[in-house]
Amino acid sequence: MSSRVEILNDGGYRSDGRRQYELRDISIDLSPRGTADGSALITHGLTEVMVDVFGPKEAKSRGQSVHDRATVSVEVGIMPFSTGERRKRNRGDKRVLELAASIRQTFEPIIQTSLYPRSEISIFVHILQQDGGLLPASINATTLALLTAGIPLTDYVTAMTCGVHSTTSLLDLTILEENDLPHLTVASLPRTGKVTLVTMETRLHAERVTECLKIAGEAGKILHKEMKKAVEARTQKLAQAMEMAPKVAVVGGGSGGVGDVEMEDEMDT
Amino acid sequence: MPRPPSPSIPEKEFLFSSLKESLRLDGRQPLETRTPILTFGPDLGWVECAMGKTRVLAQVDAKMVKPPPERPLEGMITIHSEVSPMAGTEYEPGRPSDEEVNLTRMLDKVLRRSDAIDKESLCVLAGQRVWHLRLTIHCLSDSGNMLDCACLAGIVAFKHFRRPEVEVVGDEVIVHHPSERAPVPLSMHHTPFCFTFAYFPDTDTAPVIDPSYMEQRISAGLISIALNAQKELCVIQKAGGVPLSEEQVLAAIDIAVNKAVALDKLVTKRLEEDWKGRKVEVR
């Protein structure tokens, strides 16, 4: 494998000017979009993924519903304009199906599906731009979208790629680096530090994996902080908006009406 | 799509409680694989691999094609995998299920993308003629852990296969019939083997390697590790399922490393035995 780009130069900088363990810029947008119950847009550098969550709702077909828990369905759409060469991937593409299956299997044990028997939670992943780290970005965005939809999760799921260049490990690979280096994608639960998803596709010596797992886990914790900040900021806004609401009602309906008591009752349940 | 019937509650409970005591229905230890039985067919590159009642048939054939313009110096490898409805009640023709997608993708990763076969050695005449290897995998019966069985069958089929000797004179390619010149084996960089571990919802229960059908069905998560006898990991695949700690993942890798060495020996031995009893060259 001959690489045309210099992965790590003598000064310890990568092709895009980052250090070894430096992550790319992350931006998170949790504003609601359309009719989705929850949606999130996350960017890791130039990789951009949007996720919409619908549900829990009645299962589309009766055959899909399970009597004691909700089913999770994931559909991934890779936009044809997301890569350099404009190529349309059809929905039956095995790579896309595998991506969808990995996301579904990652979230099935994390979502508290037993709270919603006979229902369905649909997750739609749209990949708008790809520059490496497709699966991690999709997983992070899905976590956020599920949170904004108010679906109870046991923990955040944060994912990151870690590559190995000769003996040094690099975090958060771009597509250039991903093509040249063996890399590991790790999705971890920051609270327990356990990993739910590990994938690797290229040859790597067994001894290097330990380090990779550890570093990717650390990166997951950093991501967790960022994601938590975004979610808290959003919730704060919502809380403020809710505080405003009763005041308006009081002004409109006079002092201490029956309606207010009913409102509080509703809030308690 | 009809869901496969799930095991009944007593069946599940029985299995869980026995697994908790490290007992498996087929009498194996938790970290004991079924010994694969390799049967070689009349043709080179025809292998049937059986692990218990799981049976997979792999066949390799080669033909000469014109390479695509973007890769004029490399041969081509395609893998066709097919799970016939015969393999088990949950498989049916039509849109592939998640399991089948996973099987195809893993086979592709383990056998093709891990660079097990030197593709450049399959080039006969640059830009004009290369060998196109086609591996067809038929899953005949599923009694758990079809993935490992299919990977093993595939890699052994590649090792068993020999392509006809060719000679290039100027622009002309002469393919020699096996009766004239002995066919040559494929040049391989390494031999990856795949190992699957099943984890159970109860975290106290020890994981099992090479799960049987029932164990796979009641498991809460699988991790598949493909590696060669030189301790190089080729593929790790744990897509969701029960969360594991780092140590558990590394422990699984450690076990797989040891198993790979043993399996490599077994495969080499079986191939040698078969080669001794085979008469390919006519002199």
Interface residues (C-beta under 8 A of the other chain):
Chain A: G63 G92 K94 R95 L97 E98 A101 S102 R104 Q105 T106 F107 E108 P109 L184 L189 T192 G193 K194 V195 T196 L197 V198 T199 M200 E201 T202 R203 L204 H205 A206 E207 V209 T210 L213 K214 G217
Chain B: M1 P2 R3 R95 P96 D98 V101 N102 T104 R105 D108 K109 R113 S114 D115 H190 A220 G221 I223 L227 K231 E232 L233 C234 V235 I236 Q237 K238 A239 G240 G241 V242 P243 L244 S245 E246 V249 L250 I253 D254 V257
